[in-house]
């Protein structure tokens, strides 16, 4: 059995003090939002407790689906790198970026430059420095996509682009002997505001339907979610997790949680059980368990 852990959207605190010139952009709105609301919601002690519980579970690998930081200040990237080092070594942690990691054009390359060891594929599969990248771990093929790009103020949308989708379509059949786990920040299914959507979700879903995958993991919505895609070989679960630093649930958001996936079997006969562990009554505990075999 192979155990994969998935967490997302830690939005790490503490928030560094920005210079005035750094706020002459979309960052100003994000900074005001943090000061008025998000500082009380995203708590470092919560994500630290979640990670401690995750380490006690001793998964074989950890997937993180973006939004490590908040408004992409230069100082935030180093803080996130230290957090990633505590989470696990690069060969045990796979990361894809979120929209807050690529918040503005000025630091859009910082996520790749600072966290690249966890966003590189195996050199024997394809170019290691492009999206999608592939990492084989045990029976798994982890396929990392980037839906993150700088957007205008008030927008948090994502886009994969035609080239990335075409490369994904070529990769999925080559990896059919593996349990294929697709990692993306923006959800391709479910309801959310127009300005937070995955712009090219439809062609992405067409590729999944045509070539199949065993599991799609995402963040972005700060909610527990499970949707299904009809794909080649069977239904594909598409699973989202809450923010891993959420101190409490809100009108739309769920309290902090992460998922464990217990994967066994062989191609054509995979078995996957999902265990949800999250914040409940002031402590981290198991809150749900279910099979994901269609």
N, C-alpha and C positions, 0 to 999 in steps of 0.2 A: 504493500500500500504506500502511495505517495501522498503527502499532506502539503497542500498549498494554502498559505494565508493571504488574505486580501484586505487591505485597508486603503483609505483615500482621504483627501481633503483635510490634512491636519491644520492648515492655515496657521503656521507656527507663530507663537508669541515667545518672548516679548517683541513688541513692535519697535523697531529702531527709530530714533528721532530723525526725521527727514530734514534735509536742507531745503531752504525756500525754493531754490531753482529746481529741485527735484519734483516739486508739486505743480510746476507749470505745465501740466498735462492732465490726462485722464486720472493720474494718481491722486489729484486733489479730491475728487469725488470718493475714491476708495479710502483715503485717509479720513475724511469726514465721517464716512459710514463706519469705519472702525472705531473712531472715538465716540460716536453716538450710540452704536448698537453692538457691533461684532466683538468688541473687547470683552463683553460680559458673556458672550456665547462660546467663543473659541478659547479654551483654557488649557494652558500648557500642562497643568497637573493632571488633567483628564487624559490627554494623549500619552503622557508618561505612564499612567496607570494602565492604559490599554496596551501599550508596548510591553510593559512588565508581564502582563497576563499572556500576551502573545509569545514572549520568550519562554514562559513556563510551559506553554503548549508544545514547544520545540518543533515547529513545522520544518519540512525539508526545504521549502523556498517561500519567499515573501514577494507579493506583487503590490505595488503602490501606483494608483492611477491618478496622480497629479494633485495640483493645488497645494504644494508644500508651503508656499509663501502667500503674500497678500497683495502688495502693489509693486512687486519686482524692484524694490530698492536694492542697490548694490550690496548693502550690508546683509540683506536677508538671505542671499545665496550662500554665504559662508555659514550662517546659522543652520540652514537646512542641510548643508553638507555634513556638519557635525552630527545632526540628528540622524542622517542616513548612516553614518559610520557607527553610531550606537545601535541602530536598527539591525544592521548586519553587513558583512563584507560584500563587495560587489558581485561575487559569483553566487551569492545567496539571496540577493535582492534585485528585482527587476522593476524599473521605473518608466512610466510614460508621463509627459508633462501635461499640466492643466492650463486653463486660460489665465489664471492668476500668476503662473510661472512665466508666461510670455505676455505680460500685461501691457507693456509699451515697447515700441520699436527700439528705444535707447538701450535696453538691456535684453532684447529678445534672444540673443545668442548666449546669454550668461548661463541659462539652465543647461544647455548642451556642454558648454565649456567647463562648468563647475561640477556637474553631476554625471558626466559622460560615461564613467565606468559602469554605471547601472543602466545605461541606455545604448549599449553596444551589443550587437549580435555575435554569434559564434562565427569565426572567420571562415569556417568550412561550409557555411550555408549560403552566404551571399555577402555583398558589401556590408561590413559591420557598422558603418557610420551613417546609414540612411534608415529612414522609416519606409515600410515596416522593417523591423529587425527581428531576428529569430534566435532564441536561446533554447537549446535542448537540455532538459533536466529530467533525468529518470525517464518515465514514459511520456513526459510532457514536451510539447513544443510551445513555448511562450512567444507570442507574436505581438510585438509592440507597435502601436500606431500613434501618430501625433495628430490630434484634432485641434491643437492649440495654436493661436495666432493673435497678434495684436489687433484689437478692435476699437471702434469709435466709443466715446463716452456713452454710458448706459447700455452697452452691448456686452454680452458674455457668450456669444455664439462661437461655434467651432466649425472647422472644415478640414476634410482629409485631402481633397484635391484629386483630380483624375489620375495623375501619375501614381500616387500612393495606392489608390484603389486598384489600379491595373496591376501593380506589383503584388498586392495582396491576392488578387485572383490567380496569379501565376504561382504563388507560394503554397496556397492551401492544398491543391492536389498533390504537390510534392511531399507534403507532411501528413498524408492520410494514414500512415502507419503509426502516428502519434496521437495522443490526447491533446488536441489543439485548443489552446487557451488564447483568445484574442483580448488584448488589453487596450482600452481606449478611455479617454476622460469623459467626453460628451456621450450621453446615452443616445442610441439610435432609435429607441422606442419609448412610448409613454407620453404623457401630456406635461408640457411646461410652457412658459411664456415664449413667444416668438423670438424675442431677442436673446434667448438662452439656448436655442436649438442647435442641433447638428445640421448644418445647411445641406449637406449631401448625404443624408441618412438613406435616402431611397436607393441610390446606386450601391452604397455599402451593403444594404440588406439584400440587394439582388445578388451580389457576389457570395454572401453567406448562403443564400438559397441555392445557388448553382453549385457551389463547391464544398459546402459543409464546414462545420467546426463543432467542437464538443462543448465549449463554454465561452461566453463573452462577459468580461468584467469591466465595470465602469464606476465613476464617481459623479461629481458635478451637482447632482440634485440634493445631496445631503439627506437622502431618504433610503430606507429599505425598499427594494423593488425587485420584482421577478416578472419578466415577460418571456415569451417564447417566439422563436422564428422557425418556420418550416424550412429545413435545409436538406441537402442531399444526404441521405442516410438516416434522417430522423430529425426530431425537433431539437432546437438549440436553446438552452436557457441563457437569458441575458439578465445579469444580476448587478444591482447597484447597492452600495453601502452608504451609511450616513457619514458625515464628517467625523473623523477620529478624535476631534477635540471638542465636540459638542457637549457642553456641560449640562444641557437639558434639552428636551424637545420643545418645539414651538408650534405655531399654527401650521407650518409647512414642513419643518425639519424634525428629524428623529434624534434621540440621544445617541451619543458616540457608540460605535460598534465596529467589529471586524468579523470576517467570515473565515472559517476553515473548510477546506474542501478535501475530503478523503477519497482518493481516486484509486481504483483497482480495475483489473480486467485486461482485455486485449482488444485490438481493433474489431469493431462489430459487436463487441460485448463489454463495453466499458460500464463501470458502475461508479457513481459519484454521489456522495452524501455531503450536504452542506450543514455545518454547525455554526450558528450565529452566537457570538459572545459579545455582550455589550453592557453599557451602564444601566443598572437597575437598582433602585433603592440605595444609591450611594456607593455601589460596588460593582465590579465587573463580574458577570456570571453568564452562564448559558441561558439564552432567551428563546431559542428556537432550534429545530433540527428537522431536515427533510431530505428525501432523496431527489436527485435531479436526473432521472433516467428517462425523461419524456413522459 
